[in-house]
Amino acid sequence: MARSIRFRPAGIAAATLAGLMLTSALPALATTGAITGAATDAETPAVIAAPLPEPALAVLLETGAGFSETDNALPFMSAERRKQLEEFYAARGHEPLWIADGVPTVEARRLVARLGQADRDGLKVSDYALPGELARSAGRMDEARAARFEALLSAAALAYADHAQAGRVQPVSLSKNVTLDPVHPEPQEVLAALAASADPAATLEGYNPPQPGFAALREKLAEIRARGRDETPPMVPEGATLKEGMRDARVAVLRARLGLAVETAAEAPAEAEAAADAVADAVSAEDAVADAVSAEDAVVDASVADAAVADATVAGESAASEAAGREVLAEELFDARVKEAVLAFQRKNGLHADGVVGPRTLLALNAVSDDGMAESDILANMERWRWMPRDLGAFHIFVNIPEFKARLFRDGAQVYETRVVVGKPSNQTPVFSDVMDHVIVNPYWNVPYSIASEELLPSIMSNASYLSQRNYEVLAGGRVVDPSSIDWAGVNLNKVRIRQRPGGGNALGQIKFMFPNRHAVYLHDTPSKSLFSRSARAFSHGCVRVQDPFDFADALLQLDGQWTAARLKSMIGGQEKRADLTRPVPVHLAYFTAFVDENGNLQRRPDIYGHNATLTKALEIDGWEGWQRYAVAAPVKRARPPVAQTEPAKKQKVVDLAAERQRMFMRRQRASSDY
């Protein structure tokens, strides 16, 4: 069906024409009171200026007619985005941004080129690529083609800005434990910023995260992609833990990775000397052959000399082979020199320094090796930076869960670092940002429902004194009640609360740092100090345990005008006490398996919760299948232990004395009645 041509009022053109007509008639009007030569309405109808046709860009955005099937299938083109463009261009009278006199502007060409470099930002070029015939257009376009170019380039720029700032996937869609809420840019503001910019390509790039951590990963991504194979450190293969005294073929690769040579002369001096003597004997034997050949009467001596050459050669080869074999054995020995080199590497890279090459040290050694996963690890973590708040806070706490570390930053510089224990894979520490606003000394531990139902309840049912032995108390209706008054076999734990009193053995120790949140997690002390000496520290039920909480408090309160760690320590003992911070502090529980340290080295840590497995798959990053071995299965819910069947206790009749007296009185009355 043919589409009717749409028109718009002539607007300025009609007004200008009317103005000119009025101006030319003013002299006559002044003398005669009428316009000279003007006809009456009955004689000549009024002339109305013809309306101008609606711009092709307006028609394209309003109806969609003019977009090809290829255009509509582009990843950045959707009905919602077309509405955003329609709103923006209508407000500016459909004046184009990227076309001048039918030709793409210089800024448009630069913007197309910048979108073609999206992969260096950890994004996919194909997500923002214009159709080839438009992207390569350089000359004058007809109106319909120019409208397509204008609309599609603006749509691609909107998609890039959205992905650059807020990421390509919604965090909570990957895990209920990742509840960061990235801020998406407002489309009208993006287009307005591009329209006002002298360098739209640079403005668009500015939607990427501003944090130095993101920029450092982007640089490492470029380095890895540009590096030749000869520049790539050797990869130490996976296998059993390597430690001093072991012999393993992988130790030879470890030596090469750490830059250690084998000192063969020191380790096998006798063999080296024997090999040198054998070679010297061979040379002497060859000289004897030469002498024998020159003498006609020394044939027998020549034969003897030939035999000596053969014997010496075999002896030399044998000695050299034995020396080479011993060199191989020396390369495969994890000796004291290797241990010292491993210790130095661990200290330099912020690892637990024990001289043992376990999974975490192995991953750090292979951080930039050709293990097929370094690039995908960087890409996944660049995406995570897009989810983080763009302003982390001038003074803030940053907990990196896979690294088992908590740090304090002030004006971009690290001022404190400590070890932490985080949640087990079955009780993951959630990933989110909030604000710490108070501290509690001598805390109660309110046992979460999951722990009460899955861990405490079986122990309570098998041991009547379990709660009292561990300093727990039970609350029902807001009051402390006797645990023996609760029917634990049929209890509704949503109506009964179990908590551990302050004091020795309390799971939270002496202090906890509060930032109220939907996950009910926080940072706190712990009586289980031995866990901090371990390399991998995922042992909690989700909260973050701090190694030395009062040292942490001292660093945390450095800008607080009221509280100090010493004052908090003076409050230890007795009932629970609360200290409200005069200066709330942003806290970020983050999950970065790849980051660049202060020395410019790429660091990688194990994917303890399997978040990389889900994220690389969602982003369709090449090699995502390799991460699936780290995927964490959902924890199996433990059923309540069966309750032994016992004879139900006989209910004792409760006697209401007042009611009983009343009944006796009524019986006597009836007995004496005349009725």
C-alpha positions as CSV (number, residue, x, y, z in Angstrom):
1,M,0.0,0.0,0.0
2,A,1.4,3.3,-1.0
3,R,2.4,5.6,1.9
4,S,1.1,9.2,1.7
5,I,3.7,11.9,1.6
6,R,4.0,13.7,5.0
7,F,4.5,17.5,5.1
8,R,5.4,20.0,7.7
9,P,4.4,23.7,7.9
10,A,6.6,26.0,6.0
11,G,7.4,27.8,9.2
12,I,10.1,30.3,8.8
13,A,9.9,30.4,5.0
14,A,6.2,31.3,5.1
15,A,6.7,33.9,7.8
16,T,9.5,35.5,5.8
17,L,7.4,35.7,2.6
18,A,4.6,37.3,4.5
19,G,7.0,39.8,6.0
20,L,8.3,40.8,2.6
21,M,4.9,41.3,1.2
22,L,3.8,43.5,4.1
23,T,7.0,45.6,3.8
24,S,6.5,46.3,0.1
25,A,2.9,47.4,0.8
26,L,3.6,49.8,3.7
27,P,3.9,53.0,1.5
28,A,0.6,52.5,-0.2
29,L,-1.1,51.5,3.0
30,A,0.2,54.7,4.7
31,T,-1.4,57.0,2.0
32,T,-4.5,55.2,0.9
33,G,-5.3,53.0,3.9
34,A,-5.2,49.9,1.6
35,I,-2.5,47.9,-0.2
36,T,-2.2,49.2,-3.7
37,G,-3.1,46.6,-6.3
38,A,-4.6,44.2,-3.7
39,A,-7.7,42.3,-4.8
40,T,-10.7,41.7,-2.6
41,D,-11.5,38.3,-1.2
42,A,-14.2,38.0,-3.8
43,E,-11.9,38.8,-6.7
44,T,-8.7,36.6,-5.9
45,P,-8.2,33.8,-3.3
46,A,-5.3,34.3,-0.8
47,V,-2.0,32.6,-1.8
48,I,-0.8,30.0,0.8
49,A,2.9,28.9,0.7
50,A,3.3,25.2,0.0
51,P,4.5,23.2,3.0
52,L,8.0,21.7,2.9
53,P,8.3,17.9,2.9
54,E,9.2,16.3,6.2
55,P,13.0,15.4,6.5
56,A,13.9,11.9,5.6
57,L,15.4,11.4,9.1
58,A,12.1,12.2,10.7
59,V,10.2,9.8,8.5
60,L,12.9,7.1,9.1
61,L,12.8,7.4,12.9
62,E,9.0,7.8,13.2
63,T,8.0,4.9,10.9
64,G,11.1,2.8,10.6
65,A,10.5,2.7,6.8
66,G,13.8,3.0,5.1
67,F,15.8,0.7,7.5
68,S,16.9,-2.4,5.7
69,E,16.5,-5.9,7.3
70,T,20.3,-5.7,8.0
71,D,19.8,-2.5,9.8
72,N,17.0,-3.8,12.0
73,A,19.1,-6.9,12.8
74,L,22.1,-4.9,14.1
75,P,22.8,-5.6,17.8
76,F,22.6,-1.9,18.7
77,M,19.3,-1.2,16.9
78,S,16.1,-1.8,18.7
79,A,12.6,-0.2,18.9
80,E,13.5,1.3,22.2
81,R,16.7,2.9,20.9
82,R,14.8,4.2,17.8
83,K,12.4,6.0,20.2
84,Q,15.3,7.5,22.0
85,L,16.7,8.8,18.7
86,E,13.3,10.1,17.6
87,E,12.9,12.1,20.8
88,F,16.4,13.6,20.5
89,Y,16.2,14.6,16.9
90,A,12.7,15.9,17.1
91,A,13.9,18.3,19.9
92,R,16.5,19.7,17.5
93,G,14.3,20.0,14.5
94,H,15.9,16.9,12.9
95,E,19.2,18.7,12.3
96,P,21.8,16.0,11.8
97,L,25.0,15.6,13.9
98,W,27.1,13.6,11.5
99,I,26.1,14.8,8.1
100,A,26.9,18.2,6.4
101,D,25.7,18.9,2.9
102,G,25.1,15.2,2.4
103,V,28.6,14.3,3.4
104,P,29.8,12.5,6.6
105,T,31.7,15.0,8.8
106,V,35.2,14.6,10.0
107,E,33.9,14.0,13.5
108,A,31.6,11.2,12.1
109,R,34.6,9.5,10.5
110,R,36.6,9.7,13.7
111,L,33.6,8.3,15.7
112,V,33.3,5.3,13.3
113,A,37.0,4.6,13.6
114,R,36.8,4.8,17.5
115,L,33.9,2.3,17.5
116,G,36.1,0.1,15.4
117,Q,38.6,0.0,18.3
118,A,36.1,-1.1,21.0
119,D,38.0,-4.3,21.5
120,R,40.8,-2.4,23.2
121,D,38.3,-1.4,25.8
122,G,37.3,-5.0,26.5
123,L,34.2,-4.7,24.3
124,K,33.2,-6.3,21.0
125,V,33.7,-4.4,17.8
126,S,30.8,-6.3,16.1
127,D,28.4,-4.8,18.7
128,Y,28.8,-1.3,17.2
129,A,29.7,-1.9,13.6
130,L,27.7,-0.1,10.9
131,P,26.8,-1.9,7.7
132,G,29.9,-2.0,5.5
133,E,28.5,0.2,2.7
134,L,27.7,2.9,5.2
135,A,30.8,2.6,7.3
136,R,33.0,3.0,4.1
137,S,30.9,5.9,2.7
138,A,33.1,9.0,2.0
139,G,31.3,11.0,-0.7
140,R,27.9,12.7,-1.0
141,M,24.9,10.6,0.0
142,D,21.3,11.0,-1.1
143,E,18.8,12.0,1.6
144,A,17.6,8.5,2.5
145,R,21.2,7.1,2.8
146,A,22.3,10.1,4.8
147,A,19.4,9.6,7.2
148,R,20.3,5.9,7.7
149,F,23.9,6.8,8.4
150,E,22.9,9.5,10.9
151,A,20.5,7.3,12.8
152,L,22.7,4.2,12.9
153,L,25.8,6.0,13.9
154,S,24.0,7.7,16.8
155,A,22.4,4.4,17.8
156,A,25.8,2.7,17.8
157,A,27.3,5.5,19.9
158,L,24.4,5.1,22.5
159,A,25.1,1.3,22.7
160,Y,28.8,1.9,23.2
161,A,28.2,4.5,25.9
162,D,25.8,2.2,27.8
163,H,28.1,-0.8,27.6
164,A,31.2,1.2,28.4
165,Q,29.7,2.7,31.6
166,A,27.4,-0.1,32.9
167,G,28.6,-3.2,31.3
168,R,27.1,-5.7,28.8
169,V,25.4,-7.9,31.4
170,Q,23.3,-7.2,34.5
171,P,25.3,-8.5,37.5
172,V,22.4,-10.0,39.4
173,S,21.5,-12.1,36.4
174,L,24.7,-14.1,36.9
175,S,24.4,-14.7,40.7
176,K,22.1,-13.7,43.5
177,N,25.3,-12.9,45.4
178,V,26.4,-10.2,43.0
179,T,24.1,-7.3,43.7
180,L,26.0,-4.3,42.4
181,D,23.7,-1.9,40.5
182,P,25.6,-0.1,37.7
183,V,24.3,3.2,36.6
184,H,23.3,3.4,33.0
185,P,23.8,6.7,31.2
186,E,20.7,8.7,30.2
187,P,20.5,8.4,26.3
188,Q,19.4,12.0,25.8
189,E,22.3,13.2,27.9
190,V,24.8,11.1,25.9
191,L,23.6,12.5,22.6
192,A,23.6,16.0,23.9
193,A,27.1,15.6,25.1
194,L,28.2,14.3,21.7
195,A,26.5,17.1,20.0
196,A,28.2,19.7,22.2
197,S,31.7,18.1,22.0
198,A,34.5,19.3,19.8
199,D,35.8,15.7,19.9
200,P,32.9,13.3,20.1
201,A,35.2,10.2,19.9
202,A,37.1,11.3,23.0
203,T,33.8,12.1,24.7
204,L,32.5,8.6,23.9
205,E,35.6,7.0,25.3
206,G,35.1,8.9,28.5
207,Y,32.1,6.6,29.4
208,N,34.6,3.9,30.3
209,P,35.3,3.5,34.1
210,P,37.6,6.3,35.4
211,Q,39.3,4.1,38.0
212,P,43.0,3.5,37.6
213,G,42.4,-0.3,38.1
214,F,40.4,-0.4,34.8
215,A,43.0,1.6,32.9
216,A,45.8,-0.6,34.1
217,L,43.9,-3.8,32.9
218,R,43.3,-2.1,29.5
219,E,47.1,-1.5,29.2
220,K,47.9,-5.1,30.1
221,L,45.3,-6.4,27.6
222,A,47.1,-4.4,24.9
223,E,50.5,-5.7,26.0
224,I,49.4,-9.4,25.9
225,R,47.8,-9.0,22.5
226,A,50.9,-7.3,21.1
227,R,53.5,-9.6,22.7
228,G,55.2,-12.2,20.5
229,R,55.6,-15.8,21.6
230,D,59.3,-15.3,22.3
231,E,58.4,-12.6,24.9
232,T,55.9,-14.8,26.7
233,P,57.2,-16.3,30.0
234,P,57.1,-20.1,30.0
235,M,54.0,-21.6,31.5
236,V,54.5,-24.0,34.5
237,P,52.1,-26.9,33.9
238,E,49.4,-27.8,36.4
239,G,50.0,-30.7,38.7
240,A,50.8,-31.7,42.2
241,T,52.1,-29.1,44.7
242,L,55.8,-28.5,44.3
243,K,58.0,-28.1,47.3
244,E,61.7,-28.4,48.4
245,G,63.2,-31.9,47.9
246,M,60.9,-33.0,45.1
247,R,62.0,-34.1,41.7
248,D,59.5,-33.2,38.9
249,A,59.9,-32.4,35.2
250,R,57.9,-29.3,35.9
251,V,60.7,-27.9,38.1
252,A,62.8,-27.4,35.0
253,V,60.1,-25.1,33.7
254,L,59.8,-23.4,37.1
255,R,63.5,-22.7,37.0
256,A,63.2,-21.2,33.5
257,R,60.3,-19.1,34.7
258,L,62.2,-17.8,37.7
259,G,65.4,-17.3,35.7
260,L,67.5,-19.9,37.5
261,A,70.3,-21.7,35.7
262,V,71.7,-25.1,36.7
263,E,75.2,-25.0,38.1
264,T,76.4,-28.3,36.6
265,A,80.1,-27.8,37.3
266,A,79.5,-27.3,41.0
267,E,77.0,-30.2,41.2
268,A,79.0,-32.8,39.2
269,P,82.7,-31.8,39.1
270,A,84.0,-35.4,38.7
271,E,81.8,-36.1,35.7
272,A,82.8,-32.8,34.1
273,E,86.5,-33.6,34.6
274,A,86.1,-37.1,33.2
275,A,84.4,-35.8,30.1
276,A,87.2,-33.3,29.5
277,D,89.9,-36.0,30.0
278,A,88.1,-38.3,27.5
279,V,88.0,-35.6,24.9
280,A,91.7,-34.9,25.4
281,D,92.5,-38.6,25.0
282,A,90.5,-38.6,21.7
283,V,92.5,-35.7,20.4
284,S,95.8,-37.4,21.3
285,A,94.6,-40.6,19.6
286,E,93.9,-38.7,16.4
287,D,97.4,-37.3,16.5
288,A,98.8,-40.8,16.8
289,V,96.8,-41.9,13.7
290,A,98.3,-39.0,11.7
291,D,101.8,-40.0,12.7
292,A,101.2,-43.7,11.9
293,V,99.9,-42.9,8.4
294,S,103.0,-40.9,7.5
295,A,105.2,-43.9,8.5
296,E,105.0,-46.9,6.1
297,D,106.3,-49.3,8.7
298,A,103.8,-48.3,11.3
299,V,100.6,-50.0,10.0
300,V,100.2,-52.0,13.1
301,D,100.7,-48.9,15.2
302,A,98.0,-47.2,13.1
303,S,95.5,-50.0,13.8
304,V,96.2,-49.7,17.5
305,A,95.8,-45.9,17.2
306,D,92.4,-46.3,15.4
307,A,91.2,-48.5,18.2
308,A,92.4,-45.9,20.7
309,V,90.4,-43.2,18.9
310,A,87.3,-45.3,18.9
311,D,87.6,-46.2,22.6
312,A,88.3,-42.6,23.5
313,T,85.4,-41.3,21.5
314,V,83.0,-43.7,23.1
315,A,84.3,-42.9,26.5
316,G,83.9,-39.2,25.8
317,E,80.4,-39.6,24.5
318,S,79.5,-41.7,27.5
319,A,80.9,-39.2,30.0
320,A,79.2,-36.3,28.2
321,S,75.9,-38.2,28.2
322,E,76.2,-39.0,31.9
323,A,76.9,-35.3,32.6
324,A,73.9,-34.2,30.5
325,G,71.7,-36.7,32.3
326,R,72.9,-35.4,35.6
327,E,72.1,-31.9,34.4
328,V,68.6,-32.9,33.6
329,L,68.2,-34.4,37.0
330,A,69.5,-31.2,38.6
331,E,67.1,-29.2,36.5
332,E,64.2,-31.3,37.9
333,L,65.3,-30.9,41.5
334,F,63.4,-28.5,43.7
335,D,66.4,-27.4,45.8
336,A,67.2,-24.6,48.2
337,R,67.9,-22.1,45.4
338,V,64.5,-22.8,43.8
339,K,62.8,-22.4,47.2
340,E,64.5,-19.0,47.8
341,A,63.4,-17.9,44.3
342,V,59.8,-19.0,45.0
343,L,59.8,-17.2,48.4
344,A,61.1,-14.0,46.7
345,F,58.4,-14.3,44.0
346,Q,55.6,-14.8,46.6
347,R,56.7,-11.8,48.7
348,K,56.9,-9.6,45.6
349,N,53.4,-10.6,44.5
350,G,51.6,-10.4,47.8
351,L,51.2,-14.1,48.3
352,H,51.6,-16.3,51.4
353,A,55.4,-16.8,51.5
354,D,56.0,-20.4,52.2
355,G,58.3,-21.4,49.4
356,V,55.7,-23.9,48.1
357,V,54.2,-23.8,44.6
358,G,50.5,-24.5,45.2
359,P,47.5,-23.5,43.1
360,R,47.6,-19.8,44.0
361,T,51.3,-19.4,43.4
362,L,51.1,-21.4,40.2
363,L,48.4,-19.1,38.9
364,A,50.5,-16.0,39.8
365,L,53.5,-17.5,38.0
366,N,51.4,-18.1,34.9
367,A,49.5,-14.8,35.1
368,V,50.9,-13.5,31.8
369,S,51.9,-16.9,30.3
370,D,50.2,-18.4,27.3
371,D,47.8,-20.5,29.4
372,G,44.8,-19.5,27.1
373,M,43.0,-17.8,30.0
374,A,44.9,-14.6,30.8
375,E,43.1,-12.5,28.2
376,S,39.6,-13.8,29.1
377,D,40.5,-13.2,32.8
378,I,41.3,-9.6,32.0
379,L,38.2,-9.1,29.9
380,A,36.0,-10.5,32.7
381,N,37.5,-8.1,35.3
382,M,37.3,-5.1,33.0
383,E,33.5,-5.8,32.9
384,R,33.4,-5.9,36.7
385,W,34.9,-2.4,36.9
386,R,31.9,-1.2,34.9
387,W,29.6,-2.4,37.7
388,M,31.5,-0.6,40.4
389,P,30.5,2.9,41.6
390,R,32.3,5.5,39.5
391,D,33.3,7.3,42.7
392,L,34.6,4.8,45.2
393,G,35.1,7.6,47.8
394,A,38.1,9.7,48.7
395,F,38.5,7.5,51.8
396,H,37.1,4.0,51.4
397,I,37.4,0.3,52.3
398,F,38.1,-2.2,49.4
399,V,37.8,-5.9,50.1
400,N,39.0,-8.2,47.2
401,I,37.4,-11.5,47.9
402,P,39.5,-13.8,45.7
403,E,42.7,-12.2,47.1
404,F,41.6,-12.5,50.7
405,K,42.7,-9.0,51.4
406,A,41.1,-5.8,52.8
407,R,42.6,-2.4,52.1
408,L,42.0,1.2,53.0
409,F,42.5,3.9,50.4
410,R,42.8,7.7,51.0
411,D,42.9,10.1,48.0
412,G,43.8,7.2,45.7
413,A,46.7,5.9,47.8
414,Q,46.7,2.7,49.9
415,V,47.1,3.4,53.6
416,Y,46.4,0.0,55.1
417,E,46.3,-3.6,54.2
418,T,45.2,-6.7,56.1
419,R,44.4,-10.4,55.6
420,V,40.8,-11.5,55.8
421,V,38.8,-14.7,55.8
422,V,35.8,-14.8,53.4
423,G,32.9,-17.1,52.8
424,K,33.1,-20.7,51.7
425,P,31.9,-21.5,48.1
426,S,28.8,-22.8,49.7
427,N,28.3,-19.6,51.8
428,Q,29.7,-17.0,49.5
429,T,30.6,-13.5,50.6
430,P,28.3,-11.3,48.4
431,V,29.6,-8.6,46.0
432,F,28.2,-5.1,46.6
433,S,28.9,-1.6,47.8
434,D,27.5,0.2,50.9
435,V,28.5,2.6,53.6
436,M,29.9,1.7,57.0
437,D,28.3,3.9,59.7
438,H,28.8,2.3,63.1
439,V,30.9,-0.1,65.1
440,I,29.7,-2.5,67.8
441,V,31.9,-3.6,70.7
442,N,31.0,-6.8,72.6
443,P,28.6,-7.9,69.9
444,Y,25.9,-10.4,70.1
445,W,25.9,-12.9,67.2
446,N,22.4,-13.3,65.8
447,V,22.6,-16.7,64.2
448,P,21.2,-16.5,60.6
449,Y,18.3,-18.7,59.7
450,S,20.3,-20.9,57.3
451,I,23.0,-21.6,60.0
452,A,20.4,-22.2,62.7
453,S,18.4,-24.6,60.6
454,E,21.2,-26.5,58.9
455,E,23.9,-26.5,61.5
456,L,22.7,-25.7,65.0
457,L,19.3,-27.5,65.0
458,P,20.7,-31.0,64.5
459,S,23.2,-30.4,67.4
460,I,20.4,-29.0,69.6
461,M,18.2,-32.0,69.0
462,S,20.9,-34.4,69.8
463,N,22.3,-32.6,72.8
464,A,19.9,-30.8,75.2
465,S,22.7,-28.7,76.7
466,Y,24.3,-27.7,73.4
467,L,23.1,-24.1,73.5
468,S,24.1,-23.4,77.1
469,Q,27.5,-24.9,76.7
470,R,28.3,-22.5,73.9
471,N,26.8,-19.4,75.5
472,Y,23.7,-19.2,73.2
473,E,20.3,-17.9,74.3
474,V,16.9,-18.2,72.6
475,L,14.4,-15.4,72.0
476,A,10.7,-15.8,71.3
477,G,8.4,-12.9,71.0
478,G,11.3,-10.5,71.7
479,R,12.0,-12.1,75.1
480,V,14.7,-14.5,76.3
481,V,13.1,-17.9,77.0
482,D,14.3,-21.3,78.4
483,P,15.6,-23.4,75.4
484,S,13.9,-26.5,77.0
485,S,10.5,-24.8,76.6
486,I,10.9,-25.0,72.8
487,D,9.6,-27.9,70.8
488,W,12.8,-28.2,68.6
489,A,11.3,-31.0,66.5
490,G,8.5,-28.8,65.2
491,V,9.9,-25.3,65.8
492,N,9.4,-22.5,63.2
493,L,12.8,-20.9,63.2
494,N,11.3,-17.8,61.6
495,K,9.6,-17.1,65.0
496,V,12.5,-18.1,67.2
497,R,15.8,-16.4,67.3
498,I,19.1,-17.9,68.5
499,R,21.9,-15.5,69.4
500,Q,25.3,-15.9,71.1
501,R,26.1,-13.7,74.1
502,P,29.1,-11.4,74.1
503,G,32.3,-12.7,75.7
504,G,34.8,-15.5,75.2
505,G,34.2,-17.8,72.3
506,N,31.7,-15.4,70.6
507,A,31.9,-16.1,66.8
508,L,32.3,-12.3,66.1
509,G,35.0,-11.8,68.6
510,Q,35.2,-8.4,70.4
511,I,34.1,-6.0,67.6
512,K,32.2,-5.8,64.4
513,F,32.1,-3.1,61.7
514,M,28.6,-2.4,60.4
515,F,27.2,-1.3,57.0
516,P,23.6,-2.4,57.1
517,N,22.7,-4.3,53.9
518,R,20.2,-6.8,52.5
519,H,22.7,-9.6,52.9
520,A,23.2,-9.1,56.6
521,V,27.0,-9.4,56.3
522,Y,29.7,-7.2,57.8
523,L,33.4,-7.2,58.9
524,H,34.3,-8.5,62.3
525,D,36.8,-10.0,64.7
526,T,37.1,-13.8,65.2
527,P,38.5,-16.1,67.8
528,S,39.8,-18.5,65.0
529,K,43.1,-16.7,64.4
530,S,44.9,-19.7,63.0
531,L,43.0,-19.5,59.7
532,F,44.9,-16.3,58.8
533,S,48.1,-18.2,58.3
534,R,46.7,-20.2,55.4
535,S,47.1,-19.2,51.8
536,A,43.5,-19.8,50.8
537,R,41.1,-18.3,53.4
538,A,37.5,-19.1,52.3
539,F,36.1,-20.5,55.6
540,S,33.3,-18.2,56.9
541,H,29.6,-18.3,56.4
542,G,29.7,-15.1,54.3
543,C,30.9,-12.3,56.6
544,V,34.5,-11.0,56.4
545,R,36.8,-11.8,59.3
546,V,39.6,-9.3,59.9
547,Q,43.0,-10.5,61.1
548,D,43.7,-7.7,63.6
549,P,40.5,-5.7,64.0
550,F,41.8,-3.0,66.3
551,D,44.7,-2.2,64.0
552,F,42.1,-2.0,61.3
553,A,39.9,0.2,63.5
554,D,42.9,2.5,64.1
555,A,43.4,3.0,60.3
556,L,39.6,3.3,59.7
557,L,39.1,6.0,62.3
558,Q,42.1,8.2,61.3
559,L,39.7,10.9,60.0
560,D,37.0,10.4,62.7
561,G,36.9,13.3,65.1
562,Q,35.3,11.3,68.0
563,W,36.4,7.7,68.0
564,T,39.8,6.0,68.2
565,A,40.8,2.4,68.4
566,A,42.0,3.0,72.0
567,R,38.6,4.3,73.0
568,L,36.9,1.2,71.4
569,K,39.3,-1.1,73.3
570,S,38.4,0.5,76.6
571,M,34.8,-0.6,76.0
572,I,35.6,-4.3,75.8
573,G,33.7,-6.3,78.4
574,G,30.1,-6.3,79.5
575,Q,27.2,-5.6,77.4
576,E,27.0,-4.8,73.7
577,K,28.0,-1.1,73.0
578,R,27.5,0.9,69.8
579,A,29.8,3.7,68.4
580,D,28.3,5.7,65.5
581,L,31.0,7.0,63.2
582,T,31.0,10.8,62.7
583,R,32.3,10.2,59.2
584,P,30.7,7.2,57.4
585,V,33.0,5.3,55.1
586,P,32.2,3.7,51.8
587,V,32.9,-0.1,51.7
588,H,33.2,-2.2,48.6
589,L,33.1,-6.0,48.7
590,A,34.6,-6.7,45.3
591,Y,35.5,-9.8,43.2
592,F,38.6,-9.2,41.1
593,T,40.5,-12.3,39.9
594,A,42.8,-10.2,37.7
595,F,44.4,-6.8,38.7
596,V,47.6,-4.9,38.3
597,D,49.7,-4.3,41.4
598,E,51.6,-1.3,42.5
599,N,54.7,-2.6,40.6
600,G,52.8,-2.8,37.3
601,N,52.6,-6.6,37.4
602,L,49.5,-8.4,36.3
603,Q,48.2,-10.5,39.2
604,R,45.7,-13.3,38.9
605,R,43.9,-15.2,41.6
606,P,41.7,-18.4,41.5
607,D,38.0,-18.1,40.7
608,I,36.9,-19.4,44.1
609,Y,33.2,-18.8,43.5
610,G,33.0,-19.7,39.8
611,H,32.0,-16.1,38.9
612,N,34.4,-16.1,35.9
613,A,32.7,-19.2,34.6
614,T,29.3,-17.6,34.4
615,L,30.6,-14.2,33.3
616,T,32.8,-15.3,30.5
617,K,30.0,-17.4,29.1
618,A,27.5,-14.6,29.3
619,L,29.9,-12.3,27.5
620,E,30.7,-14.9,24.9
621,I,34.4,-14.5,25.4
622,D,36.6,-16.8,23.5
623,G,37.8,-19.7,25.7
624,W,34.9,-19.4,28.2
625,E,34.6,-23.2,28.3
626,G,38.0,-23.3,30.1
627,W,36.4,-21.5,33.1
628,Q,33.7,-24.1,33.5
629,R,36.0,-26.2,35.7
630,Y,35.8,-23.5,38.3
631,A,32.0,-23.3,38.3
632,V,30.6,-23.8,41.8
633,A,27.6,-26.1,42.2
634,A,24.7,-24.9,44.4
635,P,25.2,-26.2,47.9
636,V,23.2,-29.3,48.9
637,K,20.7,-28.5,51.6
638,R,21.0,-30.9,54.5
639,A,17.8,-32.5,55.8
640,R,16.9,-32.5,59.4
641,P,17.8,-35.7,61.2
642,P,14.9,-38.0,61.8
643,V,13.3,-37.6,65.2
644,A,13.1,-40.7,67.3
645,Q,9.4,-41.7,67.8
646,T,8.5,-41.6,71.5
647,E,5.3,-42.0,73.4
648,P,3.5,-38.7,73.5
649,A,3.5,-37.3,77.0
650,K,0.2,-37.4,78.8
651,K,-1.3,-34.0,79.2
652,Q,-2.0,-33.0,82.7
653,K,-5.3,-31.4,83.4
654,V,-5.0,-27.8,84.5
655,V,-7.5,-26.9,87.2
656,D,-8.9,-23.4,87.4
657,L,-9.6,-23.0,91.1
658,A,-11.9,-20.0,90.8
659,A,-14.0,-21.7,88.1
660,E,-14.1,-24.9,90.1
661,R,-15.4,-23.0,93.2
662,Q,-18.1,-21.4,91.0
663,R,-19.2,-24.8,89.7
664,M,-19.5,-26.2,93.2
665,F,-21.5,-23.2,94.4
666,M,-24.0,-23.6,91.5
667,R,-24.4,-27.3,92.3
668,R,-25.2,-26.5,95.9
669,Q,-27.7,-23.9,94.8
670,R,-29.5,-26.4,92.5
671,A,-29.6,-29.0,95.3
672,S,-31.4,-26.6,97.6
673,S,-33.7,-25.2,95.0
674,D,-37.4,-25.8,95.0
675,Y,-37.4,-26.4,91.2
